[in-house]
């Protein structure tokens, strides 16, 4: 229903990240919609073994799922996922020709200490910089300023652009300008219908990792319409 009013351009894509039990039921709803696809909210760092409850890259691929979020701020905090573990998750997904959406971002105390740039740089280096150029082309990065999610504090568009530009510069030092400019960098700090256009208008913000606003169809549609032409 949303897509009918929002024809996407070739360079645009809408990924709908839902909990594992809903991936299969929703496939029939999006399979024929141009530019729309499903995405898992996580992926295991292992492929098989005694890991009850985990969902592996092989399982996702068997379902026809091509995308998975790794390193979401909530999993880093509540499941204590490390940069090293996320490197393993990225490897498992890439080995099976799946696309990782890698989340990074700093908590409030890091932002207030003024060490947010180096903090995010470390996340990138320890989780992604073992990858070669071909593998990095399959990565999407999502920056989440954790301090701006549910805290009452708000990140400005200037702060979002500043970090996205920094992420791009970190990639450039390792992989060169051309590849750094090819990697999509999404913003995930309380993207809403009333701020999406301004956020997406920043030169280094390529899209959004949308949370609560995606649960309201009209708001989500407005956010999609705000994507860069």
N, C-alpha and C positions, 0 to 999 in steps of 0.2 A: 504493500500500500504506500509506503514511504517512497519507494523507488519510482513509482509511477509518476510522481510529480518532480522527481529529481534525476534527470538523466545525467549519469556520470561521464566525465571525459575519460579518454584512454589512460591518462596518468593518475586518475583518482581511483581509490578503492575504499570500500567500507567493510571493516572486519567486525563481526559481532562475536564478542568473547563471552561465552556462556559456561556455566558449570558442566562438568562431564556428563551427567545424566541427560542433559537436554541437547547434546550435540546431534545425536541421531534423529530425534523427533523433528528438529528444526531444519535438517538438511533438505527435506522436500520443499520447504518454503523459500529457500534462497538459491537452490541449485540452478534455476533458470533466470535469475536476476543478474543482469550484466553489472559487473563491478562489485557485487556483494559476495562475501564469503564468511564462513564460520571460523572461529579461533578458539582453541582451548585456553583455559586460564592458567595452566601449569603443565609441566611435563617432568617425568622422573629423570634422575641422573643416571639410572641404570636401565638396561634392556630386559633383563630377566633375573630370576632368582627369588629368594624368600623375602619379598618386599610387599607384604599384604597391603592392599589399598592404593598402591602406586599405579599410575597410568604411564606407560612407556611410549616412546616415539614410535615403536613398531605397532602398538595398539592404535595410536592416532592415525598412522598411515593406513592401517587396514580399514579404517572407517572413512578414508578419503579426506581427512582433515590435514590441511597444509600449513597451518599457522598455530603458534603457541606462545603465550606470554611466559617469560621467565624473569625472576628477580623482582616481582612486584613488591612494593614497599611493605605490604602487610605480611608477605611470606618471609621477607628479610627479618622483620621484627618478631613475628610470632613463631615462625618455624626456624629461626636463627640460620637462615640460608647465607652461606658465605660466598665471597667472590670466586673462590676455588670451586665450590659446588656448582655455581652458575656456569663456569667454564665447561664443566662436564655436561651440563644440560644442553648448552649450546652445541657441543660436539655431537651429542646423541641425535639432536634434531637435524643438524646439517648432514650427518652420515646417512640419514634417511630422506634427504632432499626436502626437508621441511624448513619453514622460515621462522626463526626466533624473533620475537619482539622483546628486546632486552631493556628492562627498566633500571634506571639509576636515579639517584637523588639524595639530598642531604636532610637530616633531621634538624630541628630548631636550634639545638645547641651548637651544631656545626656552622649553621648560617650566622648565628650571633657572634661566634668566635672569628668569623671572617675567613674560615678555611674551606669554604664550600667548593671552590674551584679545584683545589688539590684533592679533596675528598672524592668528588665525582670522577676526576681524572684517574685516581687509583682504582675505582670500580671498573672503569673502562679497560685500563691496562691489565688488571688481574683476571678479568673475565673474557676479554675479547682479543687482546693483542697477540695471542698465540696463533690466531687465524691468519691464513694467507689471504691475498687480495680477492681471489675467487670466492672464498667462503664469506668474506666480509660483505660482498655484494648482496648476500642473502639476508643480511642483518637489518632490522629496523630498531632504532634506539628511541626509547620513550623516557623523557626527563620528568620526574615527579618531585617537586619541592614538598617534601613530607610536611614541613612546617606550615604549609599553606592549605593543608587538607584537614578540615574539621577542627581547626585550632582557633578560628576567629580572625586569624591573620590572613592577609591577602597579598599574593604576589602580583606585582605590577607587570604590564607588558614589557617594560624596559628590563625588569629583572629576568623575565623569561627569555627575552632576546639575548641578554648578556650571557646567560648560561648556555644557551644553544650555540651561540657564536664560539664560546669557549670549547664546547664539545667538538664542534667542527674543527677548531684549531688543533685540538689534541689528536684527532683522526688524521689531520693533514700532516702533522709531524711524523707520524708512523707510516702512512700509506700514500701521501701525496695529495695535491689539491683536487685532482680530477675525481678520485675515488671518495675523498671526504665530502665533496659536493653531491655525490650520488647517493650517499646513505641517508635515508629519511630520518629526521629527528622530530619526534612528536612531543607535544607538551601535555602533561597530565596533572596539572594543578587546578582542580575545580573549574574545568572548562564548562561554560554555560552558554545558553542561546544568546545572552546579552553581552558576552565578551569574546565570543569565538571569532568574529570577523576581525576585531582588533588584534587578537593574538595571532591568528593565521596571516595577518597582514605584515607581521615581522619577517624580515628577510631570511632568517634561519629557522623559522618555525614552519614545519612542513605539514602539520596536521595535529590531531589531538588524540590522547588516550582518555576517553570520556567515561566518567563514573556515573554518579546518580542521575545526571541530566539525560543519560541514554534511556532511562526507564520511563521517560515521558515522551511519547511519540512526537508531539509537535515540537518540543524543545530539541530532540535529537535531529529532526528533519531540518530545523533552522541551523543547527551546527553543521550538518552536511552541506547545506547550501552556502555556508561561509568558507568552504574549502577554496584554495587558490585556483583561479581559472587557468 
